[in-house]
Amino acid sequence: MALVKSSRSKKSTVLKIALFATGFSGIVAEYILSTLASYFIGNAILQFTLIVSIMLFSMGLGSRLSRSFDKNIIFYFVVSELVLSFLVCFSAIISYIIFGVTNNAWIVIYLLSIAIGLLIGVEIPFATRINNEYEELRFNISNILEKDYYGSLVGGLFFAFVGLPYLGLTYTPFVLGLINFGVSFWLFYTLRHQVNNKLQKVLYASYMGIGIIILSGLFFAKPLVLFGEQSKYKDKIVFSEQTKYQKIVITSWQEWHSLYINGNQQLSTFDEYLYHEPMVHSVLGMTPIKKNVLVLGGGDGCLVRELLKYPEIEQITLVDLDKKMIELGTSNSIFTTLNNNALNNSKVTTVAADAFNYMDRSEELYDVILVDLPDPNNVDLNKLYTKEFYNICYDKLQDYGSFITQSGSPYYATKAFYCVNKTLEAASFYTLPLHNQVLTLGEWGWIIGRKQPIHENALSQIDLENLELKWLNKEALNGLRSFGKPLVDTTGIEVNTIFTPKLYLYYKEGNWDLY
């Protein structure tokens, strides 16, 4: 009797471990798909919301679907585990390959999310029915759900702190899929005597075949992902890494390199000075004292390179969210050559932190604040262009100091550009909009903010004679403020705030197809 009870307990335990592994791998697969959707489609918050919601809905459909199976439950449970293992392992590879050959990768990502949700939804009722032979109802249901939910928690922690930062989107799915694969085989082997011989042979063959496919996929994962990714870039990829925060890609053409973040070009070594020289020397030139300078973003180091041309600057603090971007700016030969090793200068301190939180906690007053952050194309980035954020910057600026932020394109996203200007004015800044044609990016703009009124001839009074510049001169400097009429009606533009985010919506309305 004790032996029978021990056997029943062992089978129940293995079943619960399988459910734990299902929760573990299933939730991480959804996070992987959400991250990929953010990279391919954009708008991280929307993609995470949609995919997790779709997964939960699909789990409900899967639970309903499980009613259709009344025989060979163990067989179908193991089959669903096998299919889940396969889909988890290849979710990223499939998405990347589809991304490389079509613009409709989002369809595949959503379908994968539905499939994984269905499988998890089917497995939970299957496991409950199997475990009914080993535990009474009140323990059975709670134990099955408990293990699945616990697995989801551990999976989420694994993805956030181990998978994404260390294994990346290429290998994390395989680690999870193999865990699920191994546990499901253990479950099958433990319960094999409850499956007829014919179905046992089918499962043994399936495990062998899928195991070979998974191991082959693991071996070819990196080149397959690179193939899919390379198809979307016209130039050769020489660096690609998914960090905790973003996808960083560097491409090469002849002797020039381009930096992309989440698929959006940030700079080209061919003409980056057309962006960085106007941004730095316009605002520095109208600031009487410039000893302590803060740069938010700009991990490539090009802004700091320009700042170091002013010997009176004593301290430069650069804050970038992504530690990897700072690492590239300080040690990658492409960037150290481009920025003249600026980030390793003794005057420069680099900090890996969120710009909003850093500014909120900082107790320093700065002479100049330069904000060079990605475009506000989602709600998360939107907060760094809000009245609340600009209020903080205003408070951390000396009375004689100057502030400048990249503001997108006045032509590709006209409403967004003028929204930034209006929001700065709402935060008590006097503003001066600027723009310049950057060959590889198109028309791009910045807005200067000061606590004191900005004179109309402020730019013409700037002295550039003692600066070694590639492009910017007196004539070009004066041309930065020549705009003409806005291309759209801007009279109804609203102020951008955290609680009423408007900017990212204006940004989405832009004429980006022209770009």
C-alpha positions in Angstrom: 0.0 0.0 0.0 2.8 2.4 0.9 4.6 1.5 -2.4 1.4 2.4 -4.4 1.0 5.6 -2.5 4.7 6.5 -3.1 4.3 5.8 -6.8 1.2 8.0 -7.0 3.0 10.8 -5.2 6.0 10.6 -7.5 3.7 10.8 -10.6 1.9 13.7 -9.2 5.1 15.5 -8.4 6.5 15.0 -11.9 3.2 16.3 -13.3 3.5 19.5 -11.2 7.1 20.0 -12.2 6.0 19.8 -15.8 3.3 22.5 -15.2 6.0 24.6 -13.5 8.2 24.3 -16.5 5.2 25.1 -18.8 4.5 28.3 -16.8 8.2 29.1 -16.8 8.8 28.7 -20.5 5.4 29.9 -21.7 5.5 33.3 -20.0 9.1 33.9 -21.2 8.1 33.0 -24.7 5.4 35.7 -24.5 8.0 38.3 -23.2 10.3 37.3 -26.0 7.6 37.8 -28.6 6.6 41.1 -27.0 10.2 42.3 -27.1 10.5 41.3 -30.8 7.2 43.0 -31.6 8.6 46.2 -29.9 11.7 46.0 -32.1 9.9 45.1 -35.4 6.8 47.2 -35.0 7.6 49.8 -32.3 5.6 51.1 -29.2 6.8 48.7 -26.5 4.0 49.3 -24.1 1.3 48.6 -26.7 3.0 45.5 -27.9 3.4 44.0 -24.4 -0.2 44.8 -23.6 -1.5 43.3 -26.8 0.6 40.1 -26.8 0.1 39.3 -23.1 -3.7 40.0 -23.5 -3.8 37.7 -26.6 -2.0 35.0 -24.7 -4.4 35.1 -21.8 -7.4 35.0 -24.2 -5.8 32.1 -26.0 -5.3 30.2 -22.8 -9.1 30.5 -22.2 -9.7 29.2 -25.7 -7.3 26.3 -25.0 -9.1 25.4 -21.8 -12.4 25.3 -23.8 -10.7 23.2 -26.5 -9.5 20.6 -23.9 -13.1 19.5 -23.5 -13.0 17.8 -26.9 -10.5 15.2 -25.7 -11.8 12.4 -23.5 -9.3 9.6 -24.3 -5.5 9.3 -24.2 -5.2 12.4 -22.2 -1.6 11.7 -21.2 -0.7 11.2 -24.8 -2.2 14.6 -25.8 -0.7 16.3 -22.8 2.8 15.1 -23.8 2.2 16.1 -27.4 1.2 19.6 -26.4 4.3 19.8 -24.3 6.4 18.8 -27.3 4.8 21.3 -29.6 5.2 24.0 -26.9 8.9 23.2 -26.5 9.4 23.5 -30.3 7.5 26.8 -30.6 9.3 28.3 -27.6 12.7 27.3 -29.0 12.1 28.6 -32.5 9.9 31.7 -31.7 12.7 34.2 -32.1 14.2 32.5 -35.2 10.8 32.2 -37.0 10.1 35.9 -36.2 13.5 37.1 -37.5 13.3 35.0 -40.7 9.8 36.3 -41.5 11.0 39.8 -40.6 13.8 39.4 -43.2 11.5 38.5 -46.1 8.3 40.4 -45.5 6.9 43.5 -43.7 4.2 41.4 -42.1 6.3 39.8 -39.3 3.8 41.1 -36.8 1.2 38.6 -38.0 3.5 35.7 -37.3 4.4 37.1 -33.9 0.7 37.4 -32.9 0.0 33.9 -34.3 2.8 32.4 -32.3 1.4 34.2 -29.2 -2.0 32.6 -29.9 -0.5 29.2 -30.4 1.6 29.3 -27.2 -1.4 30.5 -25.2 -3.6 27.8 -26.6 -1.1 25.1 -25.7 -0.8 26.4 -22.1 -4.6 26.6 -21.9 -5.0 23.0 -23.0 -2.3 21.7 -20.7 -3.7 23.0 -17.4 -7.1 21.1 -17.7 -5.2 18.0 -19.0 -2.9 18.1 -16.0 -5.8 18.6 -13.7 -7.6 15.6 -15.1 -4.5 13.4 -15.0 -3.7 14.5 -11.4 -7.3 13.7 -10.4 -6.1 10.1 -10.0 -3.4 11.1 -7.5 -5.0 13.8 -5.4 -8.4 14.8 -4.1 -10.1 17.7 -5.9 -9.4 20.5 -3.3 -5.6 19.8 -3.5 -5.5 18.9 -7.1 -6.8 22.1 -8.7 -4.9 24.5 -6.3 -1.6 22.5 -6.7 -1.8 22.5 -10.5 -2.6 26.2 -10.8 -0.1 27.1 -8.1 2.8 25.4 -9.9 2.0 27.0 -13.2 1.8 30.5 -11.7 5.0 30.0 -9.7 6.7 29.0 -12.9 5.5 32.2 -14.5 7.0 34.2 -11.7 10.4 32.5 -12.0 10.2 32.8 -15.8 9.6 36.5 -15.6 12.5 37.0 -13.2 14.7 34.8 -15.4 13.9 36.8 -18.5 14.5 40.2 -16.8 17.7 39.4 -15.0 19.4 36.5 -16.9 17.8 35.7 -20.2 17.6 39.1 -21.9 20.8 40.7 -20.5 23.1 37.7 -20.8 21.7 35.2 -23.3 19.8 37.6 -25.6 16.8 36.8 -27.8 18.8 34.3 -29.8 19.6 31.7 -27.1 17.1 32.4 -24.3 14.2 30.6 -26.2 16.4 27.5 -26.6 17.3 27.4 -23.0 13.6 27.6 -22.0 12.5 25.2 -24.7 15.1 22.6 -23.8 14.0 22.8 -20.1 10.4 22.2 -21.1 11.5 19.4 -23.5 13.5 17.6 -20.8 10.8 17.9 -18.1 8.1 16.7 -20.5 10.2 13.6 -21.5 10.7 12.9 -17.8 6.9 13.1 -17.4 6.3 10.9 -20.4 8.8 8.3 -19.1 7.2 8.3 -15.7 3.7 7.8 -17.0 4.6 5.7 -20.1 2.8 2.6 -18.8 -0.5 4.5 -19.0 0.0 5.0 -22.7 -0.6 2.1 -25.1 2.5 0.7 -26.9 1.6 2.1 -30.3 1.4 5.7 -29.0 4.5 5.2 -26.9 6.4 4.4 -30.1 5.0 7.6 -31.7 6.1 9.7 -28.7 9.6 8.1 -28.6 10.1 8.9 -32.3 8.7 12.4 -31.8 11.1 13.1 -29.0 14.0 11.9 -31.0 13.0 13.9 -34.1 12.2 17.1 -32.3 15.3 16.8 -30.1 17.4 16.7 -33.3 15.6 19.6 -34.8 16.0 21.7 -31.6 19.7 20.9 -31.3 20.2 21.8 -35.0 18.3 25.0 -34.5 20.5 25.9 -31.5 23.6 25.3 -33.6 22.3 27.5 -36.5 20.4 30.0 -34.4 22.9 32.9 -34.7 23.4 32.8 -38.5 19.6 32.4 -39.0 18.8 35.4 -36.9 21.6 37.4 -38.6 20.1 36.4 -42.0 16.7 37.7 -41.0 18.1 40.9 -39.5 20.6 41.6 -42.3 17.7 41.5 -44.9 16.3 44.7 -43.3 19.5 46.7 -43.5 21.0 47.8 -46.8 24.6 47.8 -45.4 26.5 44.9 -43.7 25.8 44.4 -40.0 29.1 44.4 -38.1 27.5 44.5 -34.6 24.1 43.5 -33.2 23.0 43.1 -29.6 19.7 43.0 -27.8 20.3 44.7 -24.5 18.0 45.0 -21.6 16.5 48.1 -23.0 16.9 48.1 -26.8 18.3 46.5 -30.0 21.6 48.1 -31.0 22.8 47.5 -34.6 25.9 48.9 -36.3 26.3 48.6 -40.0 29.2 49.3 -42.3 29.5 50.7 -45.8 33.0 51.4 -47.2 34.7 53.3 -44.4 31.5 54.6 -42.8 29.3 53.2 -40.1 25.7 53.7 -39.1 24.2 53.2 -35.6 20.6 52.0 -35.3 18.5 51.6 -32.2 15.4 49.5 -32.5 15.7 49.7 -36.2 15.8 53.5 -36.3 19.0 55.2 -37.5 20.7 57.4 -34.9 23.8 58.6 -36.7 26.2 57.9 -39.6 29.9 58.5 -39.3 29.6 60.0 -42.8 27.8 63.1 -41.7 27.1 63.0 -37.9 28.9 66.4 -37.5 25.9 68.0 -39.4 23.9 67.1 -36.3 26.3 67.4 -33.4 28.1 70.6 -34.3 24.9 72.7 -34.5 23.5 71.2 -31.4 26.5 71.9 -29.2 28.0 75.1 -30.5 24.7 77.0 -30.8 23.8 76.5 -27.2 27.3 76.7 -25.8 27.9 79.9 -27.7 25.1 81.8 -26.0 26.0 80.6 -22.5 28.3 83.0 -20.6 29.6 80.5 -18.1 30.1 76.8 -19.0 32.0 74.9 -16.4 29.5 72.2 -15.5 27.7 70.5 -18.4 25.2 67.6 -18.4 24.4 65.4 -21.4 21.4 63.2 -21.3 21.7 60.4 -23.9 24.5 60.7 -26.4 26.3 57.5 -25.4 28.1 57.5 -28.8 30.3 60.3 -27.3 30.0 62.7 -30.3 28.4 65.5 -28.2 31.1 65.2 -25.6 33.7 65.4 -28.3 32.3 68.8 -29.3 32.0 69.9 -25.7 35.7 69.2 -25.0 36.6 71.8 -27.6 35.9 74.4 -24.8 38.8 74.5 -22.3 36.7 76.4 -19.8 34.5 73.3 -19.2 35.6 71.6 -16.0 33.1 68.8 -15.7 30.9 66.8 -18.1 28.4 64.3 -16.9 26.9 61.9 -19.5 23.8 59.9 -18.5 22.6 57.1 -20.8 20.0 54.5 -19.9 21.9 51.7 -21.6 25.2 50.6 -20.1 26.0 48.8 -23.4 25.8 52.1 -25.3 28.2 53.8 -22.9 30.5 50.7 -23.3 30.4 51.1 -27.1 31.2 54.8 -26.8 34.1 54.2 -24.4 35.7 51.1 -25.9 34.5 50.2 -29.4 37.0 51.3 -31.9 34.4 52.7 -34.3 33.1 55.1 -31.7 36.4 55.9 -29.9 37.8 56.9 -33.3 34.7 58.9 -34.1 34.5 60.7 -30.7 38.3 61.1 -30.3 38.1 58.9 -27.2 36.1 61.7 -25.6 34.3 59.5 -23.0 37.6 58.5 -21.5 38.6 62.1 -20.9 39.3 62.9 -17.2 36.7 65.7 -17.3 34.0 63.2 -18.3 31.9 61.1 -15.9 29.5 58.5 -17.4 26.4 57.2 -15.6 24.1 54.4 -16.7 20.7 55.6 -15.4 17.2 56.7 -16.5 17.4 60.4 -17.4 14.1 61.2 -15.7 15.1 59.6 -12.4 18.6 61.0 -12.6 17.4 64.5 -13.0 14.7 64.1 -10.3 17.3 63.0 -7.8 20.2 65.2 -8.8 21.1 68.1 -6.5 23.5 69.8 -8.8 22.9 73.0 -10.8 24.2 72.8 -14.4 25.4 75.6 -16.7 24.3 73.7 -19.8 22.0 70.7 -20.3 21.9 68.8 -23.6 19.2 66.2 -24.2 20.0 63.8 -27.0 17.4 61.1 -26.6 15.6 58.8 -29.1 12.5 60.2 -30.7 9.3 60.0 -28.6 7.6 57.2 -30.6 6.1 55.5 -27.6 4.6 56.4 -24.2 7.8 55.4 -22.3 10.0 57.8 -24.2 7.2 60.4 -24.2 7.9 61.1 -20.5 11.3 62.6 -21.4 9.6 65.3 -23.5 6.9 66.3 -20.9 6.3 69.5 -19.0 7.1 67.6 -15.8 10.5 66.6 -17.1 11.2 70.1 -18.5 10.2 71.6 -15.1 12.8 69.4 -13.4 15.5 70.5 -16.0 14.5 74.1 -15.5 15.0 73.8 -11.7 18.5 72.2 -12.3 19.7 74.9 -14.6 21.7 78.0 -13.5 19.9 81.3 -14.0 22.3 82.1 -16.8 22.3 78.6 -18.1 21.0 77.1 -21.4 19.1 73.9 -22.3 18.8 72.2 -25.6 16.9 69.1 -26.7 16.7 67.2 -30.0 13.1 67.6 -31.1 12.7 65.4 -34.2 12.0 66.7 -37.6 10.1 69.9 -38.3 9.2 68.5 -41.7 8.6 64.8 -41.2 6.8 65.3 -37.8 5.8 69.0 -37.8 3.2 68.8 -35.0 5.6 66.8 -32.8 8.3 69.4 -33.2 6.0 72.3 -32.4 4.6 70.3 -29.4 8.1 70.1 -27.9 8.5 73.9 -28.3 5.1 74.6 -26.7 5.8 72.2 -23.9 9.1 73.9 -23.1 7.3 77.3 -23.0 4.8 75.8 -20.6 7.7 74.9 -18.4 8.7 78.6 -18.3 11.5 78.4 -20.8 12.1 81.1 -23.4 12.7 79.1 -26.6 14.6 79.2 -29.9 13.9 76.5 -32.4 16.7 75.4 -34.8 17.0 72.9 -37.6 19.6 71.6 -40.1 19.7 69.2 -43.1 21.6 66.0 -42.1 22.3 64.1 -45.3 21.6 60.6 -44.0 18.8 61.6 -41.7 17.0 64.4 -43.5 15.8 67.6 -41.9 16.3 67.5 -38.1 15.6 70.0 -35.3 16.5 71.1 -31.8 15.0 73.6 -29.4 17.1 75.8 -27.1 15.5 76.8 -23.8 16.7 79.6 -21.5 15.5 81.2 -18.3 16.3 84.6 -19.8 14.8 86.0 -23.0 16.7 85.0 -26.1 17.7 87.9 -28.3 17.1 87.7 -32.0 20.7 88.2 -32.8 21.9 85.6 -30.3 23.2 83.2 -32.9 25.0 85.9 -34.9 27.0 86.9 -31.9 28.5 83.5 -31.3 32.2 83.3 -31.9 33.4 80.1 -33.7 36.9 81.3 -34.7 38.9 79.3 -32.1 37.0 76.0 -32.6 38.1 73.2 -35.0 34.8 72.5 -36.8 34.2 70.3 -39.9 31.1 72.2 -41.2 29.6 74.8 -39.0 30.5 78.4 -39.7 29.0 81.9 -39.1 26.8 81.7 -42.1 25.5 78.2 -41.4 24.9 79.1 -37.8 22.6 82.0 -38.8 20.7 79.7 -41.1 19.8 77.3 -38.4 16.8 79.4 -37.3 15.4 80.0 -40.8 12.2 77.9 -41.0 9.4 79.3 -43.2 5.8 78.5 -42.5 4.9 75.2 -40.7 3.8 72.5 -43.2 0.6 71.8 -41.2 -1.8 73.7 -39.0 -0.1 74.0 -35.5 -2.6 76.3 -33.8 -4.3 73.5 -31.9 -1.1 71.8 -30.6 -1.4 70.8 -27.0 1.2 70.7 -24.2 2.7 67.3 -23.6 2.4 66.0 -20.0 2.8 62.6 -18.3 -0.9 62.3 -17.6 -2.0 63.6 -21.0 0.7 62.3 -23.4 0.2 64.0 -26.7 3.6 64.1 -28.3 4.0 60.5 -29.2 0.6 60.7 -31.0 1.7 63.7 -33.0 4.9 61.8 -33.8 2.9 58.9 -35.1 1.0 61.2 -37.4 4.2 62.4 -39.1 5.0 62.0 -42.8 7.5 59.2 -42.1 7.0 57.6 -45.4 8.8 60.5 -47.0 11.8 59.7 -44.7 
